[in-house]
Amino acid sequence: MAESRLTAEVNTAIDDMEFANARRELGGIVGMVWRFSAAVFVLFHLWILLVQPVDPTVSRAIHVFFGAALGFALFSPRATATTITRIPLLDWALIAACIAIPFHYILDADGIEMRSFMGPNTMDLLVAGAGMLLVLEFARRTAGLVMPMIAIVFIAYCFVGPWLPGILFHRGVTFDQLLVELFGNNGVLGTIVQVSASFIIMFVVFATFLQTSKAGDYFNDVALAAVGRLRGGPAKVTVLSGLMFGAISGSAVANVVASGAFTIPMMRRVGYDRPTAAAIEATSSTGGQITPPVMGAGAFIMAEVLGIPYMEIALAGLIPALLFYIANYIHCDLNARKLGIRGLPRNELPRWTHLARRFYMATPLVLLIYMLVLGYSPFRAAAWGIAAALTIMFATTLIHRVFLQREGLVAGALGGVAETIASIYATLHGSMREVMQLIAVCAAAGVVAGVIGVTGVGGRFATMLLDIAGASSLLAMVFAMIVAIVLGMGVPTTAAYAIAAAVVAPGLIRIGVEPLVAHMFIFYFAILSAITPPVALASFAAASMARADMWKTSVIALKLGLATFIVPFMFWLSPSLLAQGPLGGILISFVTASCGVYLLACSTEGWMQNGPLALPLRLLSGAGGLMLMIPEGYTDLAGFVIGVGLLLWQRRLYPTEATLPRRLVATGEA
């Protein structure tokens, strides 16, 4: 009972922070119909992905608008705290409109294909106009005002562009052309939604089955057993669990709330102040979006746009993700050294013998990685992972019934089958709740992509980047970084990448950046917008959970993620950090960059080994860290000399461990 009550509290917290509007508590016949429809919706996607494909345009229309119909049933038009149990008449009308749109594509598929050459008819235009409005309202209810407002600004640009100066000028777009381009296969029903209807929904279902089978809890227990007893143990547990199982969903906010409910109180208990505990959780959860093998949903969009296997994206993201978490871990250790924070008592940690007996819990993720390495498609790999999770669910239930409840083998098997089927059903309609916001933001991001295509502003932005690069390539990359972060502020991480990639990537490629490097560069900064002030959604969510100051939390999170703000510039200079090139060069780049991350962490924390760093030494440590991260032999040597010299100096000054005064107790924060 206590566990189910805690799970309900966590789900409520996710709803409050991740979704813009209140979720209805649908009961009775309506609730049963919603859950059944949601489960069928997910099963339909699994069927067309694994068994019988259907026309891509039809599948995309079903994905967006049947998903929107379920969304309008679940989400209230307002962000209200009161419990809402009924669906008003207006929302029933929206649901009916959503259901009608896919039938237009199902019943008139041949005619629509023919009119793609001859021009749309009145019904095509009505469907496109109504569909655009429904998508914007769907995005508003699930993701807030920022995403639809961005889309509306881009739509308005289609009309005002002929009167704008400079690179913003375009010749204008007719209303019919606008509807067709923004709603069709270049817009709402385009590539981004195709990725959402295939890769994203498949891996969200996989992640949900992992949670249902308790595999996620197992990885947290492994992290707790590995580092829980060390200095600052709970913070290091947060970092390690984020590395092992960070990409719970396509939303950094959902990751924060799902894991922060357990990790933040644990960190507070051993002495971390509220902003630091919240920042560690926010940064670790955000890093899950860039961690292979299951990176954030944006990585699947990248694979589709670049036309390369997803496994190449995951391999390229491995070293930057490791550097991100190495930096997080070092910051946690240095902070614990400063404040004298110890770990958890050994008797409160999971026993390795117990974890070894439960090693089978890791099978779904291990099998997924194995299948991807062998070259199987992500769909097949995820399907095998889901099958492994289902096996674990049934085996766990059977063991519990037969050996603990002593029901007998036959009765236990029958009860286990019934309980597993019920869990599968709950997981299927639960997956729909997880994927709903992703469907909405991908469809809205398709509007932005359509505007960029129809107006040609992407090409003119590329020309501007070329002009900047003529003065300084570094300045052009910094400008691209700022644009990616700004475009990503206030929107979910998937939409952040989709928008930034549509605007920035063509320009970077035009100035000579390799396509994979350009997209990874944008991907990392779009993800980091979740912890970048002034609009840092992941930091704000964690601060709310810890009852900490939002701005302090955001600044600390920014400090923890500092290395990742530098790493994209490093793999721009040398793709070896993206696992491109000979193995020896890749290993050397990783080792030197890791040492550089350590020196940068020492510089920002103002602490090295057993004692504080004076300001001049902090600056020197930061310079040495940057030198080690630059993939050049002479800079690596200079950084290495600086690092060794600082370590020897600090050991001479502080042969034993020192700590800062613990003001936390006096202020009542501990």
C-alpha positions in Angstrom: 0.0 0.0 0.0 2.8 2.4 0.9 4.6 1.7 -2.4 1.5 2.3 -4.4 0.7 5.5 -2.5 4.3 6.7 -3.2 4.0 5.8 -6.9 0.7 7.8 -7.1 2.4 10.8 -5.5 5.3 10.6 -7.9 2.9 10.4 -10.9 1.0 13.3 -9.6 4.2 15.3 -9.3 5.2 14.5 -12.8 1.8 15.6 -14.1 2.1 18.9 -12.2 5.6 19.7 -13.4 5.8 18.1 -16.8 2.4 18.8 -18.3 1.0 22.2 -18.7 -2.6 21.5 -17.9 -4.5 19.4 -15.3 -5.1 15.8 -16.1 -8.6 14.5 -15.8 -9.3 11.6 -13.5 -11.5 9.7 -15.9 -13.6 7.0 -14.2 -16.5 4.7 -15.0 -17.2 3.8 -18.6 -15.3 6.8 -20.0 -12.2 5.9 -18.1 -12.4 2.3 -19.2 -12.9 3.3 -22.8 -9.9 5.7 -22.6 -7.6 3.0 -21.2 -8.7 0.5 -23.8 -8.3 3.0 -26.6 -4.9 4.0 -25.4 -3.8 0.4 -25.2 -5.1 -0.3 -28.7 -3.3 2.8 -30.0 0.0 1.5 -28.7 -0.6 -2.0 -30.0 -1.5 -0.6 -33.4 1.9 1.1 -33.6 3.7 -2.1 -32.5 1.8 -4.1 -35.2 2.7 -1.7 -38.1 6.3 -1.5 -36.9 6.9 -5.2 -36.4 4.4 -7.1 -38.5 2.4 -5.2 -41.2 3.4 -1.7 -42.4 0.7 0.7 -43.7 0.9 3.8 -45.8 3.2 6.3 -44.1 0.9 9.3 -44.4 -2.0 7.3 -43.0 0.1 6.0 -40.1 1.3 9.5 -39.3 -2.2 11.0 -39.4 -3.5 8.2 -37.1 -0.5 8.8 -34.8 -1.0 12.5 -34.4 -4.8 12.8 -34.4 -5.9 9.6 -32.6 -3.2 10.6 -30.1 -4.7 14.1 -29.9 -8.2 12.7 -29.4 -6.9 10.8 -26.4 -5.1 13.9 -25.3 -8.2 16.1 -25.4 -10.1 13.5 -23.4 -7.3 13.4 -20.7 -6.2 17.0 -20.5 -8.3 19.9 -19.3 -8.2 23.2 -21.3 -6.9 25.0 -18.1 -4.0 24.5 -15.7 -6.3 24.0 -12.7 -5.5 22.2 -9.5 -9.1 20.9 -9.0 -9.9 17.3 -9.9 -11.9 17.1 -13.1 -13.7 13.9 -13.9 -16.0 14.7 -16.9 -15.3 15.7 -20.5 -17.2 18.8 -21.5 -19.1 19.1 -24.8 -16.4 21.3 -26.5 -13.7 18.6 -25.9 -16.0 15.9 -27.3 -16.3 18.1 -30.5 -12.5 18.3 -30.6 -12.2 14.6 -30.2 -14.7 14.0 -33.0 -12.7 16.3 -35.3 -9.4 14.5 -34.4 -11.0 11.2 -35.3 -12.4 12.5 -38.6 -9.0 13.7 -39.9 -7.3 10.3 -40.2 -10.4 8.9 -42.0 -9.9 11.6 -44.7 -6.6 10.0 -45.4 -7.8 6.4 -45.1 -10.9 6.8 -47.3 -9.4 9.1 -49.9 -5.8 7.9 -50.1 -5.7 7.6 -53.9 -7.4 11.0 -54.5 -5.0 12.7 -52.1 -2.0 11.2 -53.9 -3.3 12.4 -57.2 -4.0 15.9 -55.9 -0.5 16.2 -54.6 0.4 16.9 -58.3 -2.8 18.7 -59.4 -3.4 20.8 -56.3 -5.6 20.4 -53.2 -9.4 20.6 -53.2 -11.6 22.3 -50.6 -11.8 19.3 -48.3 -8.0 19.0 -48.3 -7.7 22.6 -47.2 -10.4 22.3 -44.6 -8.7 19.2 -43.1 -5.3 21.0 -43.2 -6.6 24.1 -41.5 -8.6 22.2 -38.8 -5.6 19.9 -38.3 -3.2 22.8 -37.7 -5.5 24.3 -35.1 -5.9 20.9 -33.3 -2.2 20.4 -33.2 -1.5 23.8 -31.7 -4.2 23.2 -29.0 -2.9 19.7 -28.3 0.6 21.1 -27.8 -0.7 23.8 -25.6 -2.5 21.4 -23.3 0.4 19.0 -22.9 3.6 21.2 -23.2 2.4 24.7 -22.4 2.2 27.9 -24.4 5.9 28.2 -25.5 5.8 25.5 -28.2 2.5 26.6 -29.9 3.6 30.3 -29.6 6.9 29.5 -31.4 4.8 27.7 -34.1 2.4 30.7 -34.4 5.3 33.1 -34.7 6.7 31.1 -37.6 3.3 30.9 -39.3 3.0 34.7 -39.0 6.4 35.0 -40.5 5.0 33.4 -43.7 2.7 36.4 -44.1 4.9 39.3 -42.9 8.2 38.1 -44.5 7.8 40.2 -47.7 7.9 43.3 -45.5 10.9 42.3 -43.4 14.5 43.4 -44.1 17.7 41.4 -44.6 17.8 37.6 -44.2 14.2 37.6 -43.0 12.8 38.7 -46.3 11.0 36.2 -48.5 8.6 36.6 -51.5 5.5 35.5 -49.6 3.3 32.4 -49.4 -0.3 32.0 -50.5 -2.8 30.8 -48.0 -3.5 27.5 -49.8 0.2 26.8 -50.3 0.8 27.5 -46.6 -1.9 25.0 -45.5 -0.6 22.3 -47.8 3.1 22.7 -47.0 2.7 23.1 -43.2 0.3 20.3 -42.8 1.5 17.8 -45.4 4.6 15.6 -45.6 6.9 18.6 -45.3 5.2 19.8 -42.1 3.0 18.3 -39.4 2.9 14.9 -41.2 6.5 15.0 -42.1 9.8 13.4 -41.0 9.6 14.5 -37.3 6.2 12.9 -36.8 7.4 9.8 -38.7 10.2 9.4 -36.1 7.7 9.9 -33.3 5.4 7.3 -34.8 8.2 4.7 -35.1 11.4 5.1 -33.0 10.1 7.2 -30.2 6.9 5.3 -29.4 8.7 2.0 -29.6 11.4 3.0 -27.1 8.9 4.8 -24.8 7.0 1.5 -24.6 10.3 -0.3 -24.0 11.2 2.1 -21.2 7.7 1.8 -19.6 8.0 -2.0 -19.6 11.4 -1.7 -18.0 9.9 0.4 -15.2 7.0 -2.1 -14.8 9.4 -5.0 -14.6 11.3 -3.1 -11.9 14.5 -3.2 -14.0 14.9 0.6 -13.3 14.8 -0.1 -9.6 17.4 -2.7 -10.0 19.8 -0.3 -11.7 19.2 2.2 -8.8 20.0 -0.5 -6.3 23.3 -1.4 -8.2 24.3 2.3 -8.1 23.4 2.5 -4.4 25.5 -0.6 -3.6 28.4 0.6 -5.7 28.9 4.2 -4.4 26.3 4.7 -1.6 28.9 4.2 1.2 31.4 6.6 -0.4 32.0 10.3 0.5 28.8 12.1 -0.7 27.3 8.7 -1.5 23.7 9.7 -2.3 24.8 12.4 -4.8 27.1 9.8 -6.5 24.2 7.4 -6.6 22.2 10.0 -8.4 24.9 10.4 -11.0 25.6 6.7 -11.5 21.9 5.8 -11.8 21.5 8.6 -14.3 24.4 7.2 -16.3 23.1 3.6 -16.2 19.4 4.3 -16.7 18.9 8.0 -17.4 16.7 8.1 -20.5 13.5 7.1 -18.8 11.4 9.2 -21.2 11.7 11.9 -23.8 11.5 14.6 -21.1 14.2 15.7 -18.7 11.4 16.9 -16.3 9.9 13.5 -16.1 13.3 12.0 -15.3 13.8 14.6 -12.6 10.5 13.8 -10.9 10.6 10.1 -11.3 14.0 9.7 -9.6 14.2 12.9 -7.6 11.4 11.7 -5.3 13.9 9.2 -3.9 17.3 10.8 -4.5 16.7 14.4 -3.3 15.6 13.3 0.3 18.6 10.9 0.4 21.0 13.7 -0.5 19.4 16.0 2.0 19.7 13.4 4.7 23.5 13.2 4.5 24.0 17.0 4.5 23.6 18.4 1.0 21.9 21.8 0.9 18.6 22.1 -1.0 19.9 23.9 -4.2 22.9 21.5 -4.5 20.7 18.4 -4.1 18.2 19.7 -6.6 20.9 20.7 -9.1 22.6 17.3 -9.0 19.3 15.6 -9.7 18.4 18.1 -12.5 21.8 17.7 -14.2 22.0 14.0 -13.9 18.5 13.6 -15.3 19.2 15.9 -18.2 22.3 14.0 -19.0 20.2 10.9 -19.5 19.0 12.4 -22.8 22.5 12.2 -24.2 23.4 8.8 -22.8 23.6 5.7 -25.0 22.2 3.1 -25.7 18.7 4.7 -25.3 19.4 8.4 -25.8 16.6 11.0 -25.8 14.0 11.0 -28.5 15.8 13.7 -30.4 18.6 11.2 -31.2 16.1 9.2 -33.3 15.1 12.3 -35.2 18.8 12.9 -35.8 19.3 9.4 -37.2 16.3 9.8 -39.5 17.4 13.2 -40.8 21.0 12.1 -41.4 20.0 8.8 -42.9 22.4 6.8 -40.7 21.8 3.9 -38.4 20.9 4.8 -34.8 23.8 2.7 -33.5 26.2 5.2 -35.1 24.5 8.0 -33.2 24.7 6.1 -30.0 28.4 5.3 -30.5 29.2 8.9 -31.3 27.4 10.0 -28.1 29.2 7.6 -25.8 32.4 9.6 -25.0 30.6 13.0 -24.5 28.1 11.3 -22.2 30.9 9.7 -20.2 32.6 13.1 -19.9 29.4 14.7 -18.7 28.9 12.1 -15.9 32.6 12.1 -15.0 32.3 15.9 -14.5 29.1 15.4 -12.4 30.8 12.7 -10.3 33.9 14.8 -9.6 31.8 17.8 -8.7 29.8 15.7 -6.2 33.1 14.3 -4.7 34.7 17.8 -4.4 31.6 19.3 -2.9 31.4 16.4 -0.3 35.1 17.0 0.5 34.5 20.7 1.1 31.6 20.1 3.5 32.7 16.8 5.1 29.7 14.9 3.8 29.9 11.2 4.3 28.1 8.3 2.7 25.3 6.1 3.9 25.8 3.4 6.5 26.7 0.0 5.0 23.8 -1.8 6.7 21.3 0.5 4.7 22.8 -0.5 1.3 21.7 -3.4 -0.9 23.9 -6.4 -0.6 25.9 -7.5 -3.6 24.9 -11.1 -3.1 21.2 -10.1 -3.4 21.9 -8.1 -6.5 23.8 -10.9 -8.0 20.8 -13.2 -7.6 18.7 -10.6 -9.4 21.1 -10.1 -12.3 18.4 -11.3 -14.7 16.7 -7.9 -14.1 19.3 -6.3 -16.4 18.5 -8.7 -19.2 16.2 -6.3 -21.2 18.8 -3.5 -21.4 21.7 -6.0 -22.0 19.7 -7.7 -24.8 18.9 -4.4 -26.4 22.5 -3.3 -26.5 23.6 -6.8 -27.8 21.0 -6.7 -30.6 22.0 -3.1 -31.6 25.6 -4.1 -31.8 24.8 -7.1 -34.0 23.2 -4.7 -36.4 19.5 -5.4 -35.9 17.1 -2.5 -36.4 16.1 -0.5 -33.3 12.6 -1.8 -33.7 13.7 -5.4 -33.4 16.1 -4.7 -30.6 13.4 -2.9 -28.6 11.0 -5.7 -29.3 13.4 -8.3 -27.9 14.0 -6.0 -24.9 10.2 -5.8 -24.4 10.0 -9.6 -24.7 12.7 -10.0 -22.0 10.9 -7.6 -19.7 7.6 -9.5 -20.1 9.5 -12.8 -19.3 10.9 -11.1 -16.1 7.4 -9.9 -15.2 5.9 -13.3 -15.5 8.8 -15.1 -13.8 8.8 -12.7 -10.9 5.0 -13.1 -10.4 5.2 -16.9 -10.6 8.0 -17.1 -8.1 6.2 -14.8 -5.7 3.0 -16.8 -5.9 4.5 -20.3 -5.8 7.3 -19.9 -3.3 6.1 -17.0 -1.1 2.3 -17.3 -1.2 2.5 -21.1 -1.7 -0.4 -21.3 -4.2 0.8 -24.4 -5.9 2.4 -24.6 -9.4 -0.8 -24.7 -11.5 -2.7 -22.1 -9.5 0.4 -19.9 -9.3 1.0 -20.2 -13.1 -2.6 -19.3 -13.9 -2.6 -16.5 -11.4 0.8 -15.3 -12.8 -0.6 -15.3 -16.3 -3.6 -13.3 -15.3 -1.5 -10.8 -13.3 1.0 -10.4 -16.1 -1.7 -9.7 -18.6 -3.1 -7.1 -16.3 0.3 -5.6 -16.0 0.8 -5.6 -19.8 -2.5 -3.8 -20.2 -1.7 -1.2 -17.6 1.8 -0.7 -19.2 0.3 -0.2 -22.6 -2.1 2.5 -21.7 0.5 3.9 -19.3 2.9 4.2 -22.3 0.3 6.4 -24.0 0.4 8.9 -21.2 4.2 9.0 -21.4 4.3 9.5 -25.2 1.4 12.0 -25.5 3.5 15.1 -25.0 6.1 13.8 -27.4 3.5 13.4 -30.1 2.2 16.9 -29.6 5.6 18.6 -29.6 6.8 16.7 -32.6 3.7 17.7 -34.6 4.2 21.3 -33.6 7.9 21.1 -34.4 6.8 19.9 -37.9 5.0 23.2 -38.3 8.3 25.0 -37.7 10.1 22.8 -40.1 7.5 23.4 -42.7 7.8 27.1 -42.4 11.6 27.0 -42.8 11.1 24.9 -45.9 8.4 27.0 -47.6 10.1 30.4 -46.9 13.7 29.3 -47.4 14.8 31.1 -44.2 17.1 28.2 -43.4 19.2 28.9 -46.4 19.5 32.6 -45.6 20.4 31.8 -42.0 23.1 29.5 -43.4 24.4 32.5 -45.5 24.6 34.6 -42.4 26.6 31.9 -40.6 28.9 31.8 -43.6 29.5 35.5 -43.3 30.2 35.2 -39.5 32.5 32.2 -40.2 34.4 34.4 -42.7 35.6 36.5 -39.7 35.9 33.6 -37.2 34.8 30.0 -37.3 34.8 29.9 -33.5 32.5 32.9 -33.5 30.1 31.2 -35.8 30.0 28.1 -33.6 29.4 30.3 -30.5 26.5 32.0 -32.3 25.1 28.6 -33.3 25.3 27.5 -29.6 23.4 30.6 -28.4 20.7 30.1 -31.0 20.3 26.4 -30.1 20.0 27.2 -26.4 17.6 30.1 -26.9 15.3 28.1 -29.2 15.3 25.2 -26.7 14.3 27.3 -23.6 10.9 26.5 -22.2 10.1 23.5 -24.5 10.7 19.8 -24.0 14.1 18.5 -25.1 12.8 16.7 -28.1 11.2 19.8 -29.6 14.3 21.8 -28.6 16.5 19.7 -30.8 13.9 19.5 -33.7 13.6 23.3 -33.9 17.3 24.0 -33.4 18.3 21.4 -36.0 15.9 22.9 -38.6 17.2 26.4 -38.1 20.9 25.9 -37.3 22.1 22.6 -38.8 22.0 23.7 -42.5 24.1 26.7 -41.7 26.8 24.7 -39.8 27.0 22.2 -42.7 27.4 25.1 -45.2 30.4 26.4 -43.3 32.1 23.0 -43.6 31.1 21.2 -40.4 30.5 17.5 -40.9 26.8 16.7 -40.7 27.1 14.3 -37.8 29.2 16.8 -35.9 26.8 19.7 -36.7 23.8 17.8 -35.5 25.5 16.4 -32.3 26.6 20.0 -31.6 23.1 21.2 -31.8 21.7 18.2 -30.0 23.8 18.7 -26.9 23.1 22.4 -26.5 19.4 21.9 -27.1 19.4 19.3 -24.3 21.4 21.6 -22.1 18.7 24.3 -22.4 16.9 22.3 -19.7 19.4 23.5 -17.1 20.4 26.8 -18.7 18.9 30.0 -17.0 16.8 31.9 -17.4 14.3 29.2 -18.5 15.7 25.9 -17.1 12.8 23.5 -16.9 14.7 20.6 -15.4 16.3 22.8 -12.8 13.0 24.5 -11.9 11.3 21.1 -11.5 14.1 19.8 -9.2 14.1 23.0 -7.2 10.4 22.7 -6.7 10.8 19.2 -5.4 13.6 20.2 -3.0 11.9 23.4 -2.0 15.0 25.2 -3.1 15.7 28.6 -4.7 15.2 28.2 -8.5 18.0 30.5 -9.5 20.5 29.1 -7.1 19.6 25.6 -8.4 20.0 26.7 -12.0 23.4 28.3 -11.4 24.7 25.2 -9.6 23.3 22.9 -12.4 25.0 25.1 -14.9 28.3 24.7 -13.0 27.8 20.9 -12.9 27.2 20.7 -16.6 30.0 23.1 -17.5 32.1 20.4 -19.2 29.3 19.5 -21.6 29.2 23.1 -22.7 32.8 22.8 -23.7 32.8 19.2 -25.1 30.8 20.1 -28.3 33.5 22.6 -29.3 36.1 19.9 -28.7 34.5 17.4 -31.0 34.0 20.1 -33.5 37.8 20.6 -33.5 38.5 16.9 -33.4 35.8 14.3 -34.2 37.8 11.7 -32.2 35.6 12.6 -29.2 32.7 11.3 -31.3 34.5 8.0 -31.7 35.5 9.0 -35.3 39.0 7.9 -36.4 41.6 5.3 -35.2 41.0 3.6 -31.8 44.3 4.9 -30.4 43.5 8.5 -31.1 40.0 8.1 -29.6 41.4 6.6 -26.4 44.0 9.3 -26.0 41.4 12.0 -26.6 39.1 10.5 -24.0 41.8 10.2 -21.3 43.1 13.7 -21.8 39.6 15.1 -21.9 38.7 13.3 -18.7 41.7 14.8 -17.0 40.7 18.2 -18.3 37.2 17.7 -16.9 38.8 17.0 -13.5 40.8 20.3 -13.6 37.7 22.2 -14.7 35.7 20.8 -11.9 38.4 21.7 -9.4 38.5 25.2 -10.8 34.7 25.8 -10.5 34.4 24.1 -7.1 37.5 25.9 -5.8 38.8 22.7 -4.2 41.5 20.1 -5.1 42.4 17.0 -3.2 42.3 17.8 0.5 42.0 21.6 0.5 40.8 24.8 -1.2 42.3 26.4 -4.2 43.3 30.0 -4.1 41.9 32.2 -6.8 45.0 32.3 -9.0 45.3 28.5 -8.8 41.6 28.2 -9.7 42.3 30.2 -12.9 45.4 28.1 -13.6 43.4 24.9 -13.0 40.7 26.0 -15.4 43.3 26.9 -18.1 45.0 23.5 -17.7 41.6 21.8 -18.0 40.8 23.6 -21.2 44.3 22.7 -22.6 43.7 19.1 -21.9 40.3 19.1 -23.5 41.7 20.7 -26.8 42.7 17.6 -28.9 46.3 18.8 -29.6 49.6 17.2 -28.4 51.2 20.4 -27.2 48.1 21.6 -25.4 47.7 18.2 -23.8 51.3 18.3 -22.5 50.9 21.8 -21.1 47.7 20.9 -19.4 49.2 17.7 -18.0 52.2 19.6 -16.5 49.8 22.2 -14.9 47.6 19.5 -13.5 50.5 17.5 -11.9 52.1 20.6 -10.6 48.8 21.7 -8.9 48.2 18.3 -7.4 51.7 18.2 -5.9 51.3 21.7 -4.6 48.0 21.0 -3.0 49.3 17.8 -1.3 52.2 19.8 0.1 49.8 22.5 1.5 47.1 20.1 2.7 48.6 16.7 3.6 45.4 15.9 5.6 41.7 16.4 4.7 40.3 19.9 5.4 36.6 21.0 5.3 34.8 24.3 5.1 32.7 25.4 8.1 29.3 23.7 8.1 27.0 26.7 8.2 24.1 24.5 7.1 23.3 23.4 10.6 23.2 26.9 12.0 20.7 28.0 9.3 18.5 24.9 9.8 19.1 23.7 6.2 20.8 20.4 7.1 
